[in-house]
Amino acid sequence: MENKVAVVTGGARGIGLAISMQLAREGCALAVLGTSSEEKAMNNMKPILDEGARVLYVQGSLGNAKDRQRFLNAILNRYGRIDVLVNNAGVAPKQRMDLLETTEDSFDFVMDINLKGTFFLTQAIARQMVDQLRKEAGHNRNPMPVIITISSMSEYTASVNRGEYCISKAGLGMMTKLFADRLSEEGILVYEIRPGIIRTDMTRTVAEKYDRLIADGLLPQKRWGEPEDVANAVSVLCSGSLAYSTGQTIDVDGGFHIRRL
Ligand SMILES: NC(=O)c1ccc[n+]([C@@H]2O[C@H](COP(=O)([O-])OP(=O)(O)OC[C@H]3O[C@@H](n4cnc5c(N)ncnc54)[C@H](OP(=O)(O)O)[C@@H]3O)[C@@H](O)[C@H]2O)c1
């Protein structure tokens, strides 16, 4: 991955930070988007900076079209190209609410960031990748450009107290298939990673519940997932080893997706 440019949304915290660390270790220059202040994000990413990696951080919201454009402009100004996109940023509803009480505000908040923002950032970066590939025709394209979306087991698992989150993640599953199909003729690989229960800020408030469920046998592999488990899957997908598997989904969930009797 030496000299490749990787974009990681939400790459300064949680699963995204582990992905940023992994890709930086493999030689990528990073472009990271998040809503936190630059000071806070850079402090989180200090171990990456200490290892000498190039990091661009842009403060902005994935859900805001102007911020997405500003992010893209900043990446192209700094690096002039994009080789990897990891759509990692995502939010849970601010408040879990029964399906019969879910509000339009909460629905819009979650969908604007998780689904609409991710779709339009992917579209913009896919266009950039296509332009690059056309200009660089005849050059070595290995590993091929890659787009990876971090969805969730909530894509196919009903949680009736956060339906808008489940719907946004189900949408990302179809988004992956659509871009994989459209971009296959361009030579761009598109994948989805579906994490299960991963230890981050997002799951901190429900940690006791998940501790109990895991101890009671919810998962075939009886442990929490760690952000590094997801980062390792990103690493494999970026390597080009799965170059004939575009559109594929990898479950990083300790076997949660297996139906059991
Ligand atoms: N943890 C799990 O068990 C789990 C399971 C399945 C799927 N996932 C998915 O994995 C991804 C990462 O989750 P996580 O557990 O690492 O969550 P997290 O700890 O809550 O981190 C969320 C990340 O998204 C960024 N973000 C949030 N809103 C944003 C916005 N409007 N614009 C740009 N960036 C934004 C955050 O950065 P700022 O704070 O700077 O905004 C942060 O880096 C999410 O898509 C989540 O749905 C997580």
Ligand as a Chemical Component Dictionary entry (heavy atoms), coordinates in Angstrom:
data_LIG
# 
_chem_comp.id                   LIG 
_chem_comp.type                 NON-POLYMER 
_chem_comp.pdbx_formal_charge   0 
_chem_comp.three_letter_code    LIG 
# 
loop_
_chem_comp_atom.comp_id 
_chem_comp_atom.atom_id 
_chem_comp_atom.alt_atom_id 
_chem_comp_atom.type_symbol 
_chem_comp_atom.charge 
_chem_comp_atom.model_Cartn_x 
_chem_comp_atom.model_Cartn_y 
_chem_comp_atom.model_Cartn_z 
_chem_comp_atom.pdbx_ordinal 
LIG N1  N1  N 0  -19.344 -0.677 17.649 1  
LIG C1  C1  C 0  -20.101 -1.612 17.129 2  
LIG O1  O1  O 0  -20.454 -2.590 17.797 3  
LIG C2  C2  C 0  -20.522 -1.535 15.688 4  
LIG C3  C3  C 0  -21.209 -2.635 15.178 5  
LIG C4  C4  C 0  -21.615 -2.627 13.860 6  
LIG C5  C5  C 0  -21.339 -1.532 13.070 7  
LIG N2  N2  N 1  -20.687 -0.460 13.585 8  
LIG C6  C6  C 0  -20.442 0.669  12.678 9  
LIG O2  O2  O 0  -19.055 0.923  12.618 10 
LIG C7  C7  C 0  -18.833 2.304  12.370 11 
LIG C8  C8  C 0  -17.898 2.849  13.446 12 
LIG O3  O3  O 0  -18.536 2.662  14.699 13 
LIG P1  P1  P 0  -17.822 2.855  16.103 14 
LIG O4  O4  O 0  -18.285 1.779  16.970 15 
LIG O5  O5  O -1 -16.377 3.099  15.939 16 
LIG O6  O6  O 0  -18.579 4.175  16.562 17 
LIG P2  P2  P 0  -18.097 5.402  17.446 18 
LIG O7  O7  O 0  -17.090 4.949  18.430 19 
LIG O8  O8  O 0  -19.338 6.048  17.926 20 
LIG O9  O9  O 0  -17.387 6.328  16.354 21 
LIG C9  C9  C 0  -18.136 6.900  15.324 22 
LIG C10 C10 C 0  -17.190 7.546  14.348 23 
LIG O10 O10 O 0  -17.959 8.206  13.331 24 
LIG C11 C11 C 0  -17.596 9.586  13.284 25 
LIG N3  N3  N 0  -18.772 10.403 12.996 26 
LIG C12 C12 C 0  -19.954 10.434 13.673 27 
LIG N4  N4  N 0  -20.789 11.313 13.120 28 
LIG C13 C13 C 0  -20.136 11.851 12.055 29 
LIG C14 C14 C 0  -20.481 12.822 11.086 30 
LIG N5  N5  N 0  -21.671 13.427 11.085 31 
LIG N6  N6  N 0  -19.561 13.136 10.156 32 
LIG C15 C15 C 0  -18.345 12.536 10.138 33 
LIG N7  N7  N 0  -17.966 11.616 11.027 34 
LIG C16 C16 C 0  -18.851 11.280 11.980 35 
LIG C17 C17 C 0  -17.043 9.884  14.676 36 
LIG O11 O11 O 0  -16.145 10.967 14.636 37 
LIG P3  P3  P 0  -16.467 12.315 15.485 38 
LIG O12 O12 O 0  -16.768 11.887 16.859 39 
LIG O13 O13 O 0  -15.254 13.152 15.356 40 
LIG O14 O14 O 0  -17.621 12.915 14.749 41 
LIG C18 C18 C 0  -16.316 8.594  15.005 42 
LIG O15 O15 O 0  -15.040 8.598  14.409 43 
LIG C19 C19 C 0  -20.206 2.961  12.357 44 
LIG O16 O16 O 0  -20.666 3.091  11.030 45 
LIG C20 C20 C 0  -21.075 1.965  13.111 46 
LIG O17 O17 O 0  -22.427 2.053  12.736 47 
LIG C21 C21 C 0  -20.268 -0.439 14.883 48 
# 
loop_
_chem_comp_bond.comp_id 
_chem_comp_bond.atom_id_1 
_chem_comp_bond.atom_id_2 
_chem_comp_bond.value_order 
_chem_comp_bond.pdbx_ordinal 
LIG N1  C1  SING 1  
LIG C1  O1  DOUB 2  
LIG C1  C2  SING 3  
LIG C2  C3  SING 4  
LIG C2  C21 DOUB 5  
LIG C3  C4  DOUB 6  
LIG C4  C5  SING 7  
LIG C5  N2  DOUB 8  
LIG N2  C6  SING 9  
LIG N2  C21 SING 10 
LIG C6  O2  SING 11 
LIG C6  C20 SING 12 
LIG O2  C7  SING 13 
LIG C7  C8  SING 14 
LIG C7  C19 SING 15 
LIG C8  O3  SING 16 
LIG O3  P1  SING 17 
LIG P1  O4  DOUB 18 
LIG P1  O5  SING 19 
LIG P1  O6  SING 20 
LIG O6  P2  SING 21 
LIG P2  O7  DOUB 22 
LIG P2  O8  SING 23 
LIG P2  O9  SING 24 
LIG O9  C9  SING 25 
LIG C9  C10 SING 26 
LIG C10 O10 SING 27 
LIG C10 C18 SING 28 
LIG O10 C11 SING 29 
LIG C11 N3  SING 30 
LIG C11 C17 SING 31 
LIG N3  C12 SING 32 
LIG N3  C16 SING 33 
LIG C12 N4  DOUB 34 
LIG N4  C13 SING 35 
LIG C13 C14 SING 36 
LIG C13 C16 DOUB 37 
LIG C14 N5  SING 38 
LIG C14 N6  DOUB 39 
LIG N6  C15 SING 40 
LIG C15 N7  DOUB 41 
LIG N7  C16 SING 42 
LIG C17 O11 SING 43 
LIG C17 C18 SING 44 
LIG O11 P3  SING 45 
LIG P3  O12 DOUB 46 
LIG P3  O13 SING 47 
LIG P3  O14 SING 48 
LIG C18 O15 SING 49 
LIG C19 O16 SING 50 
LIG C19 C20 SING 51 
LIG C20 O17 SING 52 
# 
